[in-house]
């Protein structure tokens, strides 16, 4: 088999397995992805995956503010972190075609009902960071290895 034929075969393998390669990278970077959602978006910024401040459409009630103040937690944004159980329950569902952030805490459905499904998932900015800082480099390395 000549060099060109081997390269063509390698490109066919890469094309066939690209979804699998991405799934592997997503799984490898799971902690970073979940941190982007829980720490960066929810806790630090108080935003959903659309970049909208949660405080704008569902601010804390006075009672919640007093509880948060007594715990030394921020009250200038909705963080959806009280005990931390909700954030710790975040996980990924990964396939070759997509990944989805889920939460398994007992309060998840209640929180989604109150604040919207958009509390789970990455903002456009975090998606771009994930793609260009993690997925792109890993795929490039995989392609180099295949070729």
Chimera marker file (.cmm) of the C-alpha trace (Angstrom):
<marker_set name="trace">
<marker id="1" x="0.000" y="0.000" z="0.000" r="1" g="1" b="0" radius="0.5"/>
<marker id="2" x="1.498" y="3.320" z="-0.988" r="1" g="1" b="0" radius="0.5"/>
<marker id="3" x="1.704" y="6.422" z="1.232" r="1" g="1" b="0" radius="0.5"/>
<marker id="4" x="-1.268" y="8.203" z="-0.349" r="1" g="1" b="0" radius="0.5"/>
<marker id="5" x="-3.531" y="5.160" z="0.012" r="1" g="1" b="0" radius="0.5"/>
<marker id="6" x="-2.516" y="4.810" z="3.691" r="1" g="1" b="0" radius="0.5"/>
<marker id="7" x="-3.274" y="8.490" z="4.310" r="1" g="1" b="0" radius="0.5"/>
<marker id="8" x="-6.668" y="8.172" z="2.631" r="1" g="1" b="0" radius="0.5"/>
<marker id="9" x="-7.480" y="5.125" z="4.759" r="1" g="1" b="0" radius="0.5"/>
<marker id="10" x="-6.366" y="6.999" z="7.884" r="1" g="1" b="0" radius="0.5"/>
<marker id="11" x="-8.613" y="9.938" z="6.974" r="1" g="1" b="0" radius="0.5"/>
<marker id="12" x="-11.535" y="7.574" z="6.475" r="1" g="1" b="0" radius="0.5"/>
<marker id="13" x="-10.905" y="6.093" z="9.952" r="1" g="1" b="0" radius="0.5"/>
<marker id="14" x="-10.718" y="9.565" z="11.469" r="1" g="1" b="0" radius="0.5"/>
<marker id="15" x="-13.962" y="10.599" z="9.776" r="1" g="1" b="0" radius="0.5"/>
<marker id="16" x="-15.706" y="7.427" z="10.909" r="1" g="1" b="0" radius="0.5"/>
<marker id="17" x="-14.511" y="7.766" z="14.522" r="1" g="1" b="0" radius="0.5"/>
<marker id="18" x="-14.607" y="11.544" z="15.050" r="1" g="1" b="0" radius="0.5"/>
<marker id="19" x="-17.676" y="11.330" z="17.309" r="1" g="1" b="0" radius="0.5"/>
<marker id="20" x="-15.985" y="8.708" z="19.447" r="1" g="1" b="0" radius="0.5"/>
<marker id="21" x="-12.832" y="10.828" z="19.713" r="1" g="1" b="0" radius="0.5"/>
<marker id="22" x="-14.876" y="13.829" z="20.842" r="1" g="1" b="0" radius="0.5"/>
<marker id="23" x="-16.752" y="11.693" z="23.386" r="1" g="1" b="0" radius="0.5"/>
<marker id="24" x="-13.439" y="10.556" z="24.858" r="1" g="1" b="0" radius="0.5"/>
<marker id="25" x="-12.223" y="14.144" z="25.174" r="1" g="1" b="0" radius="0.5"/>
<marker id="26" x="-15.515" y="15.248" z="26.739" r="1" g="1" b="0" radius="0.5"/>
<marker id="27" x="-15.262" y="12.421" z="29.253" r="1" g="1" b="0" radius="0.5"/>
<marker id="28" x="-11.617" y="13.278" z="29.987" r="1" g="1" b="0" radius="0.5"/>
<marker id="29" x="-12.559" y="16.931" z="30.573" r="1" g="1" b="0" radius="0.5"/>
<marker id="30" x="-15.717" y="16.180" z="32.562" r="1" g="1" b="0" radius="0.5"/>
<marker id="31" x="-14.525" y="17.935" z="35.726" r="1" g="1" b="0" radius="0.5"/>
<marker id="32" x="-13.687" y="21.106" z="33.798" r="1" g="1" b="0" radius="0.5"/>
<marker id="33" x="-17.056" y="21.105" z="32.017" r="1" g="1" b="0" radius="0.5"/>
<marker id="34" x="-18.982" y="20.656" z="35.255" r="1" g="1" b="0" radius="0.5"/>
<marker id="35" x="-16.863" y="23.338" z="36.933" r="1" g="1" b="0" radius="0.5"/>
<marker id="36" x="-17.683" y="25.744" z="34.093" r="1" g="1" b="0" radius="0.5"/>
<marker id="37" x="-21.384" y="25.227" z="34.797" r="1" g="1" b="0" radius="0.5"/>
<marker id="38" x="-21.403" y="25.111" z="38.606" r="1" g="1" b="0" radius="0.5"/>
<marker id="39" x="-18.525" y="27.387" z="39.616" r="1" g="1" b="0" radius="0.5"/>
<marker id="40" x="-18.112" y="29.834" z="36.763" r="1" g="1" b="0" radius="0.5"/>
<marker id="41" x="-21.667" y="30.299" z="35.581" r="1" g="1" b="0" radius="0.5"/>
<marker id="42" x="-23.876" y="29.590" z="38.587" r="1" g="1" b="0" radius="0.5"/>
<marker id="43" x="-21.753" y="30.442" z="41.609" r="1" g="1" b="0" radius="0.5"/>
<marker id="44" x="-19.403" y="33.164" z="40.361" r="1" g="1" b="0" radius="0.5"/>
<marker id="45" x="-21.676" y="34.892" z="37.839" r="1" g="1" b="0" radius="0.5"/>
<marker id="46" x="-25.198" y="33.784" z="38.754" r="1" g="1" b="0" radius="0.5"/>
<marker id="47" x="-26.099" y="33.190" z="35.099" r="1" g="1" b="0" radius="0.5"/>
<marker id="48" x="-27.844" y="30.435" z="33.156" r="1" g="1" b="0" radius="0.5"/>
<marker id="49" x="-26.565" y="28.854" z="29.935" r="1" g="1" b="0" radius="0.5"/>
<marker id="50" x="-28.052" y="31.725" z="27.915" r="1" g="1" b="0" radius="0.5"/>
<marker id="51" x="-25.890" y="34.184" z="29.857" r="1" g="1" b="0" radius="0.5"/>
<marker id="52" x="-28.936" y="35.694" z="31.582" r="1" g="1" b="0" radius="0.5"/>
<marker id="53" x="-28.567" y="36.651" z="35.224" r="1" g="1" b="0" radius="0.5"/>
<marker id="54" x="-30.896" y="34.423" z="37.206" r="1" g="1" b="0" radius="0.5"/>
<marker id="55" x="-31.475" y="37.289" z="39.644" r="1" g="1" b="0" radius="0.5"/>
<marker id="56" x="-33.146" y="39.215" z="36.794" r="1" g="1" b="0" radius="0.5"/>
<marker id="57" x="-36.040" y="36.784" z="36.464" r="1" g="1" b="0" radius="0.5"/>
<marker id="58" x="-36.121" y="34.909" z="39.812" r="1" g="1" b="0" radius="0.5"/>
<marker id="59" x="-34.465" y="36.912" z="42.591" r="1" g="1" b="0" radius="0.5"/>
<marker id="60" x="-34.030" y="35.463" z="46.048" r="1" g="1" b="0" radius="0.5"/>
<marker id="61" x="-36.850" y="36.001" z="48.510" r="1" g="1" b="0" radius="0.5"/>
<marker id="62" x="-36.119" y="37.932" z="51.720" r="1" g="1" b="0" radius="0.5"/>
<marker id="63" x="-36.060" y="34.710" z="53.772" r="1" g="1" b="0" radius="0.5"/>
<marker id="64" x="-33.508" y="33.131" z="51.426" r="1" g="1" b="0" radius="0.5"/>
<marker id="65" x="-31.368" y="36.261" z="51.606" r="1" g="1" b="0" radius="0.5"/>
<marker id="66" x="-31.340" y="36.110" z="55.404" r="1" g="1" b="0" radius="0.5"/>
<marker id="67" x="-30.410" y="32.406" z="55.353" r="1" g="1" b="0" radius="0.5"/>
<marker id="68" x="-27.620" y="33.038" z="52.851" r="1" g="1" b="0" radius="0.5"/>
<marker id="69" x="-26.287" y="35.960" z="54.897" r="1" g="1" b="0" radius="0.5"/>
<marker id="70" x="-26.202" y="33.783" z="58.019" r="1" g="1" b="0" radius="0.5"/>
<marker id="71" x="-24.124" y="31.219" z="56.065" r="1" g="1" b="0" radius="0.5"/>
<marker id="72" x="-21.811" y="33.869" z="54.633" r="1" g="1" b="0" radius="0.5"/>
<marker id="73" x="-22.988" y="33.151" z="51.093" r="1" g="1" b="0" radius="0.5"/>
<marker id="74" x="-23.451" y="35.763" z="48.355" r="1" g="1" b="0" radius="0.5"/>
<marker id="75" x="-26.846" y="37.426" z="48.041" r="1" g="1" b="0" radius="0.5"/>
<marker id="76" x="-26.139" y="39.736" z="45.087" r="1" g="1" b="0" radius="0.5"/>
<marker id="77" x="-26.723" y="36.887" z="42.620" r="1" g="1" b="0" radius="0.5"/>
<marker id="78" x="-28.635" y="33.614" z="42.510" r="1" g="1" b="0" radius="0.5"/>
<marker id="79" x="-26.033" y="30.844" z="42.851" r="1" g="1" b="0" radius="0.5"/>
<marker id="80" x="-28.324" y="27.839" z="43.406" r="1" g="1" b="0" radius="0.5"/>
<marker id="81" x="-25.870" y="26.710" z="46.053" r="1" g="1" b="0" radius="0.5"/>
<marker id="82" x="-27.140" y="26.268" z="49.575" r="1" g="1" b="0" radius="0.5"/>
<marker id="83" x="-25.657" y="23.083" z="50.950" r="1" g="1" b="0" radius="0.5"/>
<marker id="84" x="-23.738" y="22.364" z="47.732" r="1" g="1" b="0" radius="0.5"/>
<marker id="85" x="-25.576" y="19.071" z="47.119" r="1" g="1" b="0" radius="0.5"/>
<marker id="86" x="-27.221" y="20.312" z="43.927" r="1" g="1" b="0" radius="0.5"/>
<marker id="87" x="-23.917" y="21.401" z="42.378" r="1" g="1" b="0" radius="0.5"/>
<marker id="88" x="-22.171" y="18.192" z="43.472" r="1" g="1" b="0" radius="0.5"/>
<marker id="89" x="-24.895" y="16.153" z="41.765" r="1" g="1" b="0" radius="0.5"/>
<marker id="90" x="-24.032" y="17.512" z="38.307" r="1" g="1" b="0" radius="0.5"/>
<marker id="91" x="-22.914" y="14.907" z="35.801" r="1" g="1" b="0" radius="0.5"/>
<marker id="92" x="-22.633" y="14.389" z="32.041" r="1" g="1" b="0" radius="0.5"/>
<marker id="93" x="-24.582" y="12.205" z="29.661" r="1" g="1" b="0" radius="0.5"/>
<marker id="94" x="-22.223" y="11.627" z="26.739" r="1" g="1" b="0" radius="0.5"/>
<marker id="95" x="-22.870" y="10.091" z="23.316" r="1" g="1" b="0" radius="0.5"/>
<marker id="96" x="-20.956" y="10.284" z="20.035" r="1" g="1" b="0" radius="0.5"/>
<marker id="97" x="-23.268" y="13.114" z="18.956" r="1" g="1" b="0" radius="0.5"/>
<marker id="98" x="-23.665" y="15.303" z="22.038" r="1" g="1" b="0" radius="0.5"/>
<marker id="99" x="-23.247" y="15.705" z="25.738" r="1" g="1" b="0" radius="0.5"/>
<marker id="100" x="-25.771" y="16.982" z="28.207" r="1" g="1" b="0" radius="0.5"/>
<marker id="101" x="-25.278" y="18.266" z="31.735" r="1" g="1" b="0" radius="0.5"/>
<marker id="102" x="-27.669" y="16.673" z="34.187" r="1" g="1" b="0" radius="0.5"/>
<marker id="103" x="-28.212" y="16.904" z="37.932" r="1" g="1" b="0" radius="0.5"/>
<marker id="104" x="-29.419" y="14.089" z="40.152" r="1" g="1" b="0" radius="0.5"/>
<marker id="105" x="-30.067" y="15.906" z="43.429" r="1" g="1" b="0" radius="0.5"/>
<marker id="106" x="-33.532" y="15.428" z="44.922" r="1" g="1" b="0" radius="0.5"/>
<marker id="107" x="-34.240" y="19.146" z="44.386" r="1" g="1" b="0" radius="0.5"/>
<marker id="108" x="-33.285" y="19.181" z="40.705" r="1" g="1" b="0" radius="0.5"/>
<marker id="109" x="-36.794" y="19.068" z="39.249" r="1" g="1" b="0" radius="0.5"/>
<marker id="110" x="-37.998" y="21.740" z="41.658" r="1" g="1" b="0" radius="0.5"/>
<marker id="111" x="-35.047" y="23.991" z="40.754" r="1" g="1" b="0" radius="0.5"/>
<marker id="112" x="-35.572" y="23.447" z="37.026" r="1" g="1" b="0" radius="0.5"/>
<marker id="113" x="-39.258" y="24.235" z="37.428" r="1" g="1" b="0" radius="0.5"/>
<marker id="114" x="-38.436" y="27.450" z="39.289" r="1" g="1" b="0" radius="0.5"/>
<marker id="115" x="-35.370" y="28.642" z="37.360" r="1" g="1" b="0" radius="0.5"/>
<marker id="116" x="-35.664" y="26.869" z="33.999" r="1" g="1" b="0" radius="0.5"/>
<marker id="117" x="-33.760" y="24.067" z="32.311" r="1" g="1" b="0" radius="0.5"/>
<marker id="118" x="-31.182" y="26.652" z="31.214" r="1" g="1" b="0" radius="0.5"/>
<marker id="119" x="-29.473" y="26.380" z="34.617" r="1" g="1" b="0" radius="0.5"/>
<marker id="120" x="-27.944" y="23.165" z="33.245" r="1" g="1" b="0" radius="0.5"/>
<marker id="121" x="-25.554" y="23.673" z="30.356" r="1" g="1" b="0" radius="0.5"/>
<marker id="122" x="-22.723" y="25.856" z="29.171" r="1" g="1" b="0" radius="0.5"/>
<marker id="123" x="-22.890" y="29.409" z="27.910" r="1" g="1" b="0" radius="0.5"/>
<marker id="124" x="-21.772" y="30.139" z="24.372" r="1" g="1" b="0" radius="0.5"/>
<marker id="125" x="-18.499" y="31.518" z="25.775" r="1" g="1" b="0" radius="0.5"/>
<marker id="126" x="-17.826" y="28.383" z="27.811" r="1" g="1" b="0" radius="0.5"/>
<marker id="127" x="-18.719" y="26.179" z="24.838" r="1" g="1" b="0" radius="0.5"/>
<marker id="128" x="-16.153" y="28.062" z="22.763" r="1" g="1" b="0" radius="0.5"/>
<marker id="129" x="-13.552" y="27.721" z="25.476" r="1" g="1" b="0" radius="0.5"/>
<marker id="130" x="-14.241" y="23.994" z="25.698" r="1" g="1" b="0" radius="0.5"/>
<marker id="131" x="-13.944" y="23.567" z="21.943" r="1" g="1" b="0" radius="0.5"/>
<marker id="132" x="-10.844" y="25.680" z="21.342" r="1" g="1" b="0" radius="0.5"/>
<marker id="133" x="-8.939" y="25.044" z="24.567" r="1" g="1" b="0" radius="0.5"/>
<marker id="134" x="-9.659" y="21.333" z="24.992" r="1" g="1" b="0" radius="0.5"/>
<marker id="135" x="-11.437" y="19.509" z="22.155" r="1" g="1" b="0" radius="0.5"/>
<marker id="136" x="-9.549" y="21.092" z="19.246" r="1" g="1" b="0" radius="0.5"/>
<marker id="137" x="-6.080" y="20.330" z="20.636" r="1" g="1" b="0" radius="0.5"/>
<marker id="138" x="-7.024" y="16.762" z="21.576" r="1" g="1" b="0" radius="0.5"/>
<marker id="139" x="-8.536" y="16.100" z="18.140" r="1" g="1" b="0" radius="0.5"/>
<marker id="140" x="-5.527" y="17.585" z="16.410" r="1" g="1" b="0" radius="0.5"/>
<marker id="141" x="-3.274" y="15.271" z="18.422" r="1" g="1" b="0" radius="0.5"/>
<marker id="142" x="-5.476" y="12.269" z="17.558" r="1" g="1" b="0" radius="0.5"/>
<marker id="143" x="-5.384" y="13.139" z="13.867" r="1" g="1" b="0" radius="0.5"/>
<marker id="144" x="-1.602" y="13.502" z="13.953" r="1" g="1" b="0" radius="0.5"/>
<marker id="145" x="-1.348" y="10.082" z="15.602" r="1" g="1" b="0" radius="0.5"/>
<marker id="146" x="-3.603" y="8.478" z="12.992" r="1" g="1" b="0" radius="0.5"/>
<marker id="147" x="-1.755" y="9.998" z="10.064" r="1" g="1" b="0" radius="0.5"/>
<link id1="1" id2="2" r="1" g="1" b="0" radius="0.2"/>
<link id1="2" id2="3" r="1" g="1" b="0" radius="0.2"/>
<link id1="3" id2="4" r="1" g="1" b="0" radius="0.2"/>
<link id1="4" id2="5" r="1" g="1" b="0" radius="0.2"/>
<link id1="5" id2="6" r="1" g="1" b="0" radius="0.2"/>
<link id1="6" id2="7" r="1" g="1" b="0" radius="0.2"/>
<link id1="7" id2="8" r="1" g="1" b="0" radius="0.2"/>
<link id1="8" id2="9" r="1" g="1" b="0" radius="0.2"/>
<link id1="9" id2="10" r="1" g="1" b="0" radius="0.2"/>
<link id1="10" id2="11" r="1" g="1" b="0" radius="0.2"/>
<link id1="11" id2="12" r="1" g="1" b="0" radius="0.2"/>
<link id1="12" id2="13" r="1" g="1" b="0" radius="0.2"/>
<link id1="13" id2="14" r="1" g="1" b="0" radius="0.2"/>
<link id1="14" id2="15" r="1" g="1" b="0" radius="0.2"/>
<link id1="15" id2="16" r="1" g="1" b="0" radius="0.2"/>
<link id1="16" id2="17" r="1" g="1" b="0" radius="0.2"/>
<link id1="17" id2="18" r="1" g="1" b="0" radius="0.2"/>
<link id1="18" id2="19" r="1" g="1" b="0" radius="0.2"/>
<link id1="19" id2="20" r="1" g="1" b="0" radius="0.2"/>
<link id1="20" id2="21" r="1" g="1" b="0" radius="0.2"/>
<link id1="21" id2="22" r="1" g="1" b="0" radius="0.2"/>
<link id1="22" id2="23" r="1" g="1" b="0" radius="0.2"/>
<link id1="23" id2="24" r="1" g="1" b="0" radius="0.2"/>
<link id1="24" id2="25" r="1" g="1" b="0" radius="0.2"/>
<link id1="25" id2="26" r="1" g="1" b="0" radius="0.2"/>
<link id1="26" id2="27" r="1" g="1" b="0" radius="0.2"/>
<link id1="27" id2="28" r="1" g="1" b="0" radius="0.2"/>
<link id1="28" id2="29" r="1" g="1" b="0" radius="0.2"/>
<link id1="29" id2="30" r="1" g="1" b="0" radius="0.2"/>
<link id1="30" id2="31" r="1" g="1" b="0" radius="0.2"/>
<link id1="31" id2="32" r="1" g="1" b="0" radius="0.2"/>
<link id1="32" id2="33" r="1" g="1" b="0" radius="0.2"/>
<link id1="33" id2="34" r="1" g="1" b="0" radius="0.2"/>
<link id1="34" id2="35" r="1" g="1" b="0" radius="0.2"/>
<link id1="35" id2="36" r="1" g="1" b="0" radius="0.2"/>
<link id1="36" id2="37" r="1" g="1" b="0" radius="0.2"/>
<link id1="37" id2="38" r="1" g="1" b="0" radius="0.2"/>
<link id1="38" id2="39" r="1" g="1" b="0" radius="0.2"/>
<link id1="39" id2="40" r="1" g="1" b="0" radius="0.2"/>
<link id1="40" id2="41" r="1" g="1" b="0" radius="0.2"/>
<link id1="41" id2="42" r="1" g="1" b="0" radius="0.2"/>
<link id1="42" id2="43" r="1" g="1" b="0" radius="0.2"/>
<link id1="43" id2="44" r="1" g="1" b="0" radius="0.2"/>
<link id1="44" id2="45" r="1" g="1" b="0" radius="0.2"/>
<link id1="45" id2="46" r="1" g="1" b="0" radius="0.2"/>
<link id1="46" id2="47" r="1" g="1" b="0" radius="0.2"/>
<link id1="47" id2="48" r="1" g="1" b="0" radius="0.2"/>
<link id1="48" id2="49" r="1" g="1" b="0" radius="0.2"/>
<link id1="49" id2="50" r="1" g="1" b="0" radius="0.2"/>
<link id1="50" id2="51" r="1" g="1" b="0" radius="0.2"/>
<link id1="51" id2="52" r="1" g="1" b="0" radius="0.2"/>
<link id1="52" id2="53" r="1" g="1" b="0" radius="0.2"/>
<link id1="53" id2="54" r="1" g="1" b="0" radius="0.2"/>
<link id1="54" id2="55" r="1" g="1" b="0" radius="0.2"/>
<link id1="55" id2="56" r="1" g="1" b="0" radius="0.2"/>
<link id1="56" id2="57" r="1" g="1" b="0" radius="0.2"/>
<link id1="57" id2="58" r="1" g="1" b="0" radius="0.2"/>
<link id1="58" id2="59" r="1" g="1" b="0" radius="0.2"/>
<link id1="59" id2="60" r="1" g="1" b="0" radius="0.2"/>
<link id1="60" id2="61" r="1" g="1" b="0" radius="0.2"/>
<link id1="61" id2="62" r="1" g="1" b="0" radius="0.2"/>
<link id1="62" id2="63" r="1" g="1" b="0" radius="0.2"/>
<link id1="63" id2="64" r="1" g="1" b="0" radius="0.2"/>
<link id1="64" id2="65" r="1" g="1" b="0" radius="0.2"/>
<link id1="65" id2="66" r="1" g="1" b="0" radius="0.2"/>
<link id1="66" id2="67" r="1" g="1" b="0" radius="0.2"/>
<link id1="67" id2="68" r="1" g="1" b="0" radius="0.2"/>
<link id1="68" id2="69" r="1" g="1" b="0" radius="0.2"/>
<link id1="69" id2="70" r="1" g="1" b="0" radius="0.2"/>
<link id1="70" id2="71" r="1" g="1" b="0" radius="0.2"/>
<link id1="71" id2="72" r="1" g="1" b="0" radius="0.2"/>
<link id1="72" id2="73" r="1" g="1" b="0" radius="0.2"/>
<link id1="73" id2="74" r="1" g="1" b="0" radius="0.2"/>
<link id1="74" id2="75" r="1" g="1" b="0" radius="0.2"/>
<link id1="75" id2="76" r="1" g="1" b="0" radius="0.2"/>
<link id1="76" id2="77" r="1" g="1" b="0" radius="0.2"/>
<link id1="77" id2="78" r="1" g="1" b="0" radius="0.2"/>
<link id1="78" id2="79" r="1" g="1" b="0" radius="0.2"/>
<link id1="79" id2="80" r="1" g="1" b="0" radius="0.2"/>
<link id1="80" id2="81" r="1" g="1" b="0" radius="0.2"/>
<link id1="81" id2="82" r="1" g="1" b="0" radius="0.2"/>
<link id1="82" id2="83" r="1" g="1" b="0" radius="0.2"/>
<link id1="83" id2="84" r="1" g="1" b="0" radius="0.2"/>
<link id1="84" id2="85" r="1" g="1" b="0" radius="0.2"/>
<link id1="85" id2="86" r="1" g="1" b="0" radius="0.2"/>
<link id1="86" id2="87" r="1" g="1" b="0" radius="0.2"/>
<link id1="87" id2="88" r="1" g="1" b="0" radius="0.2"/>
<link id1="88" id2="89" r="1" g="1" b="0" radius="0.2"/>
<link id1="89" id2="90" r="1" g="1" b="0" radius="0.2"/>
<link id1="90" id2="91" r="1" g="1" b="0" radius="0.2"/>
<link id1="91" id2="92" r="1" g="1" b="0" radius="0.2"/>
<link id1="92" id2="93" r="1" g="1" b="0" radius="0.2"/>
<link id1="93" id2="94" r="1" g="1" b="0" radius="0.2"/>
<link id1="94" id2="95" r="1" g="1" b="0" radius="0.2"/>
<link id1="95" id2="96" r="1" g="1" b="0" radius="0.2"/>
<link id1="96" id2="97" r="1" g="1" b="0" radius="0.2"/>
<link id1="97" id2="98" r="1" g="1" b="0" radius="0.2"/>
<link id1="98" id2="99" r="1" g="1" b="0" radius="0.2"/>
<link id1="99" id2="100" r="1" g="1" b="0" radius="0.2"/>
<link id1="100" id2="101" r="1" g="1" b="0" radius="0.2"/>
<link id1="101" id2="102" r="1" g="1" b="0" radius="0.2"/>
<link id1="102" id2="103" r="1" g="1" b="0" radius="0.2"/>
<link id1="103" id2="104" r="1" g="1" b="0" radius="0.2"/>
<link id1="104" id2="105" r="1" g="1" b="0" radius="0.2"/>
<link id1="105" id2="106" r="1" g="1" b="0" radius="0.2"/>
<link id1="106" id2="107" r="1" g="1" b="0" radius="0.2"/>
<link id1="107" id2="108" r="1" g="1" b="0" radius="0.2"/>
<link id1="108" id2="109" r="1" g="1" b="0" radius="0.2"/>
<link id1="109" id2="110" r="1" g="1" b="0" radius="0.2"/>
<link id1="110" id2="111" r="1" g="1" b="0" radius="0.2"/>
<link id1="111" id2="112" r="1" g="1" b="0" radius="0.2"/>
<link id1="112" id2="113" r="1" g="1" b="0" radius="0.2"/>
<link id1="113" id2="114" r="1" g="1" b="0" radius="0.2"/>
<link id1="114" id2="115" r="1" g="1" b="0" radius="0.2"/>
<link id1="115" id2="116" r="1" g="1" b="0" radius="0.2"/>
<link id1="116" id2="117" r="1" g="1" b="0" radius="0.2"/>
<link id1="117" id2="118" r="1" g="1" b="0" radius="0.2"/>
<link id1="118" id2="119" r="1" g="1" b="0" radius="0.2"/>
<link id1="119" id2="120" r="1" g="1" b="0" radius="0.2"/>
<link id1="120" id2="121" r="1" g="1" b="0" radius="0.2"/>
<link id1="121" id2="122" r="1" g="1" b="0" radius="0.2"/>
<link id1="122" id2="123" r="1" g="1" b="0" radius="0.2"/>
<link id1="123" id2="124" r="1" g="1" b="0" radius="0.2"/>
<link id1="124" id2="125" r="1" g="1" b="0" radius="0.2"/>
<link id1="125" id2="126" r="1" g="1" b="0" radius="0.2"/>
<link id1="126" id2="127" r="1" g="1" b="0" radius="0.2"/>
<link id1="127" id2="128" r="1" g="1" b="0" radius="0.2"/>
<link id1="128" id2="129" r="1" g="1" b="0" radius="0.2"/>
<link id1="129" id2="130" r="1" g="1" b="0" radius="0.2"/>
<link id1="130" id2="131" r="1" g="1" b="0" radius="0.2"/>
<link id1="131" id2="132" r="1" g="1" b="0" radius="0.2"/>
<link id1="132" id2="133" r="1" g="1" b="0" radius="0.2"/>
<link id1="133" id2="134" r="1" g="1" b="0" radius="0.2"/>
<link id1="134" id2="135" r="1" g="1" b="0" radius="0.2"/>
<link id1="135" id2="136" r="1" g="1" b="0" radius="0.2"/>
<link id1="136" id2="137" r="1" g="1" b="0" radius="0.2"/>
<link id1="137" id2="138" r="1" g="1" b="0" radius="0.2"/>
<link id1="138" id2="139" r="1" g="1" b="0" radius="0.2"/>
<link id1="139" id2="140" r="1" g="1" b="0" radius="0.2"/>
<link id1="140" id2="141" r="1" g="1" b="0" radius="0.2"/>
<link id1="141" id2="142" r="1" g="1" b="0" radius="0.2"/>
<link id1="142" id2="143" r="1" g="1" b="0" radius="0.2"/>
<link id1="143" id2="144" r="1" g="1" b="0" radius="0.2"/>
<link id1="144" id2="145" r="1" g="1" b="0" radius="0.2"/>
<link id1="145" id2="146" r="1" g="1" b="0" radius="0.2"/>
<link id1="146" id2="147" r="1" g="1" b="0" radius="0.2"/>
</marker_set>
